[in-house]
Amino acid sequence: MAEKTMRLDRFLTEMTALTRTQAKEAARKGRLTVNGVPVKKADGKIDPAADTIALDGAVIPYQAVEYYMLNKPAGVVSATEDGRYPTVLDLIGEKRRKDLFPVGRLDLDTEGLLLITSDGALAHRLLSPKKHVDKVYYLRYEGRLPEDVCGRFREGMVLEDGTRCLPADFEPGERTETGGEARLTLREGKFHQVKRMMEMIGCPVTYLKRLSMGSLVLDESLRPGEYRPLTEQELEELTRS
């Protein structure tokens, strides 16, 4: 539940790109108003749901939490900051608040569905090992699948380092002389899990894309790097999962 009141400088740092020092400086210079009244200090309490906060005359809308569906492209890291690669948050052009984060991680070269939010409780439920939330991936691989591939995934594969995986669903697709494609449904999210499982059967992954997470399905109209807010129905179904 959102707090009834909060400090003005905290509101500004969460809803805008301002730092706390910049928020205090904006107040000192008379750039801030609360309900139309100029304020000279940014440490006062406000009710973000009821008060109207403006910076340089522009009203700053308040949202207790935000939810975005992103089609993550390759070459972008699933992190809030990184010194080497662009992050998924860099793709959220509307981003003002600083408490957004990706729910889980996709590898640097993996594409597909990623939820960006400020809702820590929802993220915890979706990522909790106890919840076993389905995550569906489309993949392309090299090599020939073993005859017992589906059974090996259903039984729960043991990786090379001894890590035991939960049972998963493997659905082979079209095959060629050099490889093929498939869908894989996991109910956990171990480090590089899809790639490590495919390596165990001698079929290294050449392309990987996440299609869904729980009830949330990637919008096919989103090109890599594009995003949109969740619909009310998507959010309702996701919070029920």
Protein Blocks (a to p, Z undefined) as FASTA:
>chain_A
ZZfbdcfklmmmmmmmbdfklmmmmmmnopaceehiacfbfkbccdfklmccdeehiacd
ddfbacddddddehiacdfbdfkbccfklmmmmlmbfkbccehjddfklgcjddddfbfk
lmmmmmmmklopacddddddedjddfklmmmmmnopadfkopacdddddddddddfkbcc
dddddfbdcehklmmmmmmnopacfbdcdfbgcjbccdfklcghiacdddfklmmmmmmZ
Z
